[in-house]
Amino acid sequence: MEWIYLTMVVLLGLLAIFDLWVGVSNDAVNFLNGAVGAKAAKFKTVIAIAAAGVFFGCALSDGMMDIARHGIFNPQYFTFHEVMIIFVAVMITDIVLLNIFNSFGMPTSTTVSLVFEMLGAAFALSVVKMIGEGGLPFSEYLNTAKALEVILGIFFSVPIAFIFGALVQYLARILFTFNIHKGLGLKIGIFGGIAITSIVYFMLFKGLKHLAFMTPDMKAFVNDNVLLILGICFVVFSLLMQVLHWCKVNVFRVVVLVGTFALATAFAGNDLVNFIGVPLAGLSSFTDFTNSGVADPNAFMMTSLLESASTPLVYLVIAGVIMVVALATSKKAHTVLKTSIDLSSKNEGDEMFGSSRTARSMVRWSNSLGNAIVKIIPERTLRYIDSRFVAPEVQDNTVAYDLLRASVNLVMASLLIALGTSFKLPLSTTFVTFMVAMGTSLADRAWTRESAVFRITGVITVIGGWFITAGVAFAAGSLVAALMNYGGWVVVFALIAVGLYTLFQSHMGNAKEKDMQEGDLLFQEILKTYDREAVLPMLERHIGICSSELVFRYANCLRESTDGLFTENLRTLRKTTRLISLTKREIKNLRRREAICLRRVEPSIAVRLSTDFHLVHNSLRQILYGLLRLTEPALDHVDNNFTPIGKDDMQRYVSLRLRVIKAMEEVATNLRLLNFADNDKFRLTFEQIREDLRTFRHEVLVNMQSDGTNLSTLTLLLHVIQETEQICAEMTDLSHFTVRLDQTSHLIK
């Protein structure tokens, strides 16, 4: 029987490797936000600094391993077999759940997932034990006090991180303004001294008790002389930062890079337990069981897990290596990083999230509150504050925010996380770093009236995802543990296989995807371009690529919606309706994105291009509305099981539809190639199709007057023909407007 549990321990180790990779792709990447967003150094340099922090943090993480051993449940009331079921259920659920969030580019929390998965798995087995054995209440099986403490620590970190981030950034901006390279005087040395001293205090002194070379006398000396040591550090680091400033070294850059190291250390010290704590607890349990001499795994109680963990350094080093490699190579990590940076960026750009009712209400409430506060503050004070927030006219659009905000992000996040670590509270690195970044971006006035509603929607979406993580993790952990307990070894290994297969398939699919769509790459290049003359051909290319993609999608939606109608396939119609609704939001964002690009062209040229530019987008929008008007009644018709359209009418329409789709796809291909030579031919083609559709429409109208015909079905057919005819008309206009836009561009060139 031991070989089965040994196999489970080995599988736990393999799952730990996957969990390290998947978890770092989502969670640990957040400590790169400051350095990457402000471009404090080359990406490879940032990774190297973060790697050093991770390895240092690994040496401090040993004490946190107790959370996995006895922080959530009381192991003395569980047998060895039950504990192994809990651990395996947690690991399987964790890698699948985190991988799903990574695939959507949404930052979630490994801490939240671990805590609630373990709570769910332990809850399920506690219910089983209470049903089978009776007697003990939940409070005996579950460490409810510690679990509540951990949960409150995690979720209270959200408002605390946001408030402190906003407050410190507001004061820092008033102190330094946006011109952080001039007139710094002695305050830069003091700022650097406070920042570095804070980092040293929380990252070094709070973690010293975990280092092997620290004797009890040394620890006692540090604890008794904290204020003296901090005072000396402040003086030394303030002088050092001031000297570096006089030597033309950018102190903010130093703080950002040191803060990156500090936050990486805090991450490893605080979150490493989320990745390897459970497998190591499983290994420890197996060792204790085999050394006990007890033959029955259902008779050996895991009282030994009440003791504190003693993790061999080799495991911590291996974990550190895997985390660093994942940071440097994981594409999903970079996707999640982009989400956080975009939501806090000072630049106008491609807003990832739409507008929600909650966000709109919050913006209106904030504006009302702001107006009320403005009336109280003296006008002279308001003018002074506003003068400190005036951004320079020439800005580097390749960075999301400046080094001052990046330094505040990193210092505040590292302090808060290190404080949690010192109290053995597994605060969520994701929660803290993300909310600090959101708070500083709000205080820094990076959210304008035009972008605030989108940014707030994004923040609400991410936070909502965190709470969903908690609920899903608890439910999934409970379900998996229950299935394993009642299903036996076959179910245990089947669920492990399912988890690994899901992860493998996700990585295989991800390898086939492009990092970014071609249009997105062009948009980023346009934002980084300072040469106004170079923007015009890039913008023209962007319009061609994105318009082509939309027309291809429209052609497919027309095919799918009418096929779904004729075959009475409700699933196809619903899927097409959702795709059209999603496209509606995308095209709105595309128009805004290209309008931003148009502002980067010479103003006189932009004015000449604006009319045709907006007419192109109007045509694209009208085609979308036509598809929506076509699909919704078709969905309603099929959903109500009304009489289907007759075979003869269906075949006649399909023959016309094929001509429409073929012409649309040819137009889309030429748009991508910026080849407008055939546009006159396309306009003639669409006119001929419209004429044939008008003839068909007239025949349907005649048939509607005959007795015995189904008015509901013919009315729907008439509606489909009319909307298809209107789509052809808009495609004709699109061909015309793109030619005019191209001609105007060439005349300007």
Residue, then its C-alpha position, 0 to 999 in steps of 0.5 A: m500500500e505504501w507505493i500508492y502513497l509514494t506515487m501520490v507524493v511524487l505526483l504532488g512534486l510534479l504538480a508543484i512544478f506546474d503550480l510554480w510555473v502557472g502561479v508565477s505566471n499570474d502572481a509573481v509577475n506583479f512585482l515587475n510592474g514598477a520597473v517594467g512600466a517605467k522602463a527603469a532598466k532593460f527587461k533582462t536587467v529587471i529579471a536579473i534583479a528580481a531573480a536575486g530577490v526571489f532567491f533571497g526571499c526563498a531563504l526567508s520563507d521557511g516559517m510560512m510553510d506552517i500555513a499549509r501544515h496546520g494553518i487551515f485545518n487541525p491535522q491531529y483529527f485527520t488520518f494520513h490517508e485523509v490528509m493526502i486526499i486534502f493535499v492532492a485535491v488542493m494541488i489539482t484544483d490550484i493548477v487548473l484554476l490558475n491556468i484558467f485565469n492566466s489564459f484570460g490575462m486576469p491577475t488572480s491570487t495564488t494565496v486566495s486560491l490556496v487558502f480557499e482550496m484547502l478550506g474547501a477540501a478540509f471542509a468536505l472531509s470534515v463533513v464526511k467524518m462528522i457523518g461517519e463518526g459524529g461527535l466533533p464539531f467543525s471548530e475541532y476539524l478546521n482551524t477556524a480562528k486562523a483561517l478567519e485571520v488569514i482571510l481577513g488579512i487577505f481581503f483587508s489588504v485591498p482597501i488598505a493598499f489602495i488608500f495608502g498607495a493613493l495617499v503617498q503618491y499624492l504627497a510625493r507628486i506635490l513634493f516633486t511634481f512631474n519634473i523629477h529631474k530638476g530642483l530636487g535639492l536635499k529632498i531627493g536624498i531624504f526621499g531615497g533615505i526613507a525609501i531604502t531604510s523602509i525596505v531594509y527594515f522590513m526586508l532584512f530585520k523582519g526576516l533575520k530570524h529565519l536566517a541560519f547565521m542569526t544567533p539568539d543573541m544577535k536577534a535580541f540585539v536587533n530587537d532591542n535596538v531597532l530605532l537606533i539601527l533605523g536611525i543610522c540606516f536613514v542617515v547613511f542611506s540619505l547621505l548615500m542617495q544625496v551623493l549619488h544624485w550629485c554624481k548624476v545618478n537617478v535616485f528614483r531609478v535606484v529606488v525602483l530597482v531596489g524596490t523590485f528586489a525587495l518586492a521579489t523578496a517579499f513575494a518569495g518569502n510570502d507566496l512560496v508556501n502557495f506553490i510548494g507548501v502543500p507538496l512539502a507537507g505531503l512529503s513530511s506526512f509520508t515520511d512520518f507515516t513510514n517511520s511510525g511503523v503503523a500499517d494502516p494509513n486510516a489509523f495513523m493520525m497526523t499530529s506530527l503536522l502540528e510541529s513547525a516545518s523545517t524545509p531543506l534549502v535545496y527545495l527552496v533553491i529549486a523552487g527559486v530557479i523554476m520561478v525565475v525561469a517562468l518569469a523570464t519565459s512565460k508568455k502568459a506572465h507577460t499578458v497578465l503584466k500588461t493588464s495591470i500596467d494598462l489599467s494604471s498607465k498615464n497614456e491614452g490607448d487601447e482600453m481593455f475593459g468596457s463601461s459598466r453601470t457601477a463604474r459610471s455611478m462611481v465616476r458621477w459620485s466621485n465628481s460630485l464629491g470632488n466638486a464639493i471638496v473644491k468649494i471648501i479648499p481655498e482657491r490659492t491652495l487649489r492653484y498651488i496643488d494643480s500646478r504640482f500636477v501639470a505634466p510636461e508637454v513633451q512626454d515619453n509615450t513608451v512608458a506607462y508612468d514615471l519613475l516617481r510613481a514606480s518607486v512609490n508603487l514598489v516601496m509601498a507594496s513591499l512594505l505592506i507585504a513584508l509587514g504581513t509576512s512578519f506576522k505570518l499572514p499570507l497577504s496576497t502579493t497580487f492584491v497588494t501590488f495591483m491595488v497600490a498601483m491603482g491607488t497611485s494612478l488615481a492620485d496621479r490623475a492618470w485616470t481622465r474623464e475619458s478613461a476613468v469609467f473604463r479603468i474603474t470597470g477594469v478594477i471592478t472586473v479584476i476584484g470581482g475575479w478575486f472574489i470569484t476565485a475564492g468561491v470557485a476555489f472553495a467549491a472546487g476543492s470540496l468537490v474534488a476532495a469528496l470525489m477522491n474520498y468516495g471514488g477511491w484510487v481510480v478517481v484519485f489518479a483519474l483526476i490527477a490525469v485530468g489536471l495534467y492534461t488540461l494544463f498540457q493542452s493549455h500550454m500547447g494551445n498557447a504556443k500556437e497563438k501569436d503574442m499580439q495581433e498585428g493591429d495591436l503591434l501597429f498601435q503600440e508602434i504608433l504610440k511610440t513614434y514621435d515622427r508625425e510623418a511616419v504615423l500616417p502610413m502606419l495609421e493607414r496600415h492599421i485601418g486596413i488590417c483592422s477593417s479587414e479583420l472586421v469584414f471577415r468576421y462580418a462575413n462569417c457572422l452572416r453565414e453562421s446566423t442564416d445557417g443557424l436559422f435555416t437548420e434551426n440550430l439555436r446554439t449557433l444563433r446564440k453564439t453568433t449573437r454573443l460574437i456580434s455583441l462582443t464585436k460592438r464593444e471592440i469596434k467602439n474601442l477601435r474607433r477610439r484607438e484610431a482617433i488617438c492615432l489620428r491626433r498624432v498626425e499633423p493637425s492640418i493633415a488630420v483634419r483632411l483625413s477625418t471625414d473619410f476616416h469617420l465615414v469608414h467607421n460609420s459603415l463598419r458600425q452600420i454593417l454590425y447593426g444590420l447583422l444584429r437586426l438580422t440575427e435577433p429575430a432569427l434567434d427569436h423565431v427558432d427559439n419559439n419553434f416557429t415554422p421554418i423557412g421553405k426549402d425553395d426560398m432558403q436555397r434561393y437566399v443561400s445562392l445570393r448570400l454566397r455571392v455577398i460573402k464572397a465579395m465581402e471576403e475579397v474586399a477584406t483581403n484587399l483591405r489588408l493588402l491596401n489594394f484598392a484598384d478593384n473597388d469599382k468592380f466591388r461596388l458594381t458587384f454589390e449593386q448587382i446583388r442588391e438588384d437581385l435581392r430587390t427582385f427576390r424581396h418583391e416576389v416574397l411580398v407578392n407571396m405574402q398576399s396569397d392565402g395559405t402562406n405563413l405570414s410569420t415565416l415570410t415576414l422573417l424572410l423579408h426581414v433577412i433579405q432587407e438587412t442583407e440588402q442593407i449590408c450590401a449598401e454599406m459595403t458599397d459605401l465602405s469601398h467608396f470611403t476607403v478609396r477616398l481615404d487612400q487617395t487623400s493619404h497619397l495626395i498628402k504624401 
